[in-house]
Amino acid sequence: MVPTGALIQDALGQAIPKSNRIKVMATLKVKPLRFAHSKIQRPSGIDESALLLEGYCWEPVPMPQSILPQTWAAAT
């Protein structure tokens, strides 16, 4: 999900960023997850079994500019 810049209200009436789902095909490798020595900040409540993946986008080419480095995403 990539934020669009607009705000919407959730079911509780709180303002949240509106986002679009973008499908990206990529070749990825698992990297060691070392939050203490990394630039990645671990949000509170994160799943400790989460993976850090790095790789190359092959569809769409070029990768959308709205996807920024170190972005959290759901992957399948």
HUSULTA-V248213 format. One record per pair of residues at least 12 apart in sequence whose ideal C-beta (glycine too) atoms are under 7 Angstrom apart, sorted by the first residue. I is the first residue (numbers start at 1). J is the second residue. If there is no record, write none. Layout:
[[I;J] [I;J]]
This chain:
[[1;19] [1;21] [2;19] [2;20] [2;22] [2;66] [2;67] [3;17] [3;19] [4;18] [4;19] [4;20] [6;18] [22;64] [22;67] [24;57] [24;63] [24;67] [25;58] [25;59] [26;55] [26;56] [26;57] [26;58] [27;55] [27;56] [27;58] [28;53] [28;54] [28;55] [29;53] [29;54] [29;55] [30;51] [30;53] [31;52] [31;53] [31;54] [33;50] [33;51] [33;52] [39;70] [40;52] [40;70] [53;75]]
